[in-house]
Amino acid sequence: MYFLTDDLVFPPVESANVEGLLAVGGDLSPERLLLAYQNGIFPWFDNDSIILWWCPDPRMVLYPNEIKISKSMKKVIRNKQFSLTKNTCFEQILEYCSTVPREGQNGTWITDEMKIAYLKLHEKGIAKSYEVWENDNLVGGLYGIDLGHVFCGESMFSLTSNASKFAFIKLAEELGQKGYKVIDCQLHTNHLASMGAKEIPRKEFMALLK
């Protein structure tokens, strides 16, 4: 197991264990977080744990032009049920992502320490949010790290059906138009797979990052 020091350095991602755990310790400074994401590494831990850094193999990703939009979602979009804003209430999105219950998941990995770290990245224009509104009410959204050619999705939430799907679709469409290579979804979920995300070898993902 690799223990991080105060030095801004990570071990080679190939040294991660079978589960994808690469290193422990360190801090959540904006500089270390940005270095991590630029090298395919992300933090994931809970309040009772030391900071854990991951780089799993395979990696769940979505190529923006491969987004799958179901018939029901096409109808939702057509009917203009939702509207979208970007980076207008990042802190609210962060708070909802950390508190809205998810099926099969107890607690949250978005600790107070993580919130402070991502707010600092947002102030630097690196962490971004997509907000979904229905009748002037915030009902869903997502946030992630924007590397300029790869968007690292971190978390999403819905207070009403289809709101987070709407945010994810709009993200994919916009990034596709801008020529982004991929959206990093990190780990497999059936929900993401149903929207077109798929697992690729870590080596392939790292090549996209570089």
Secondary structure as UniProt FT lines:
FT   STRAND          2..4
FT   HELIX           13..15
FT   TURN            18..19
FT   STRAND          21..25
FT   HELIX           30..38
FT   TURN            39..40
FT   STRAND          42..43
FT   TURN            47..48
FT   STRAND          52..54
FT   STRAND          59..62
FT   HELIX           64..66
FT   HELIX           71..78
FT   TURN            79..80
FT   STRAND          83..86
FT   HELIX           90..99
FT   TURN            103..104
FT   HELIX           112..123
FT   TURN            124..125
FT   STRAND          127..134
FT   TURN            135..136
FT   STRAND          137..146
FT   STRAND          150..158
FT   TURN            161..162
FT   HELIX           163..178
FT   STRAND          182..186
FT   HELIX           190..194
FT   TURN            195..196
FT   STRAND          198..200
FT   HELIX           202..209
//
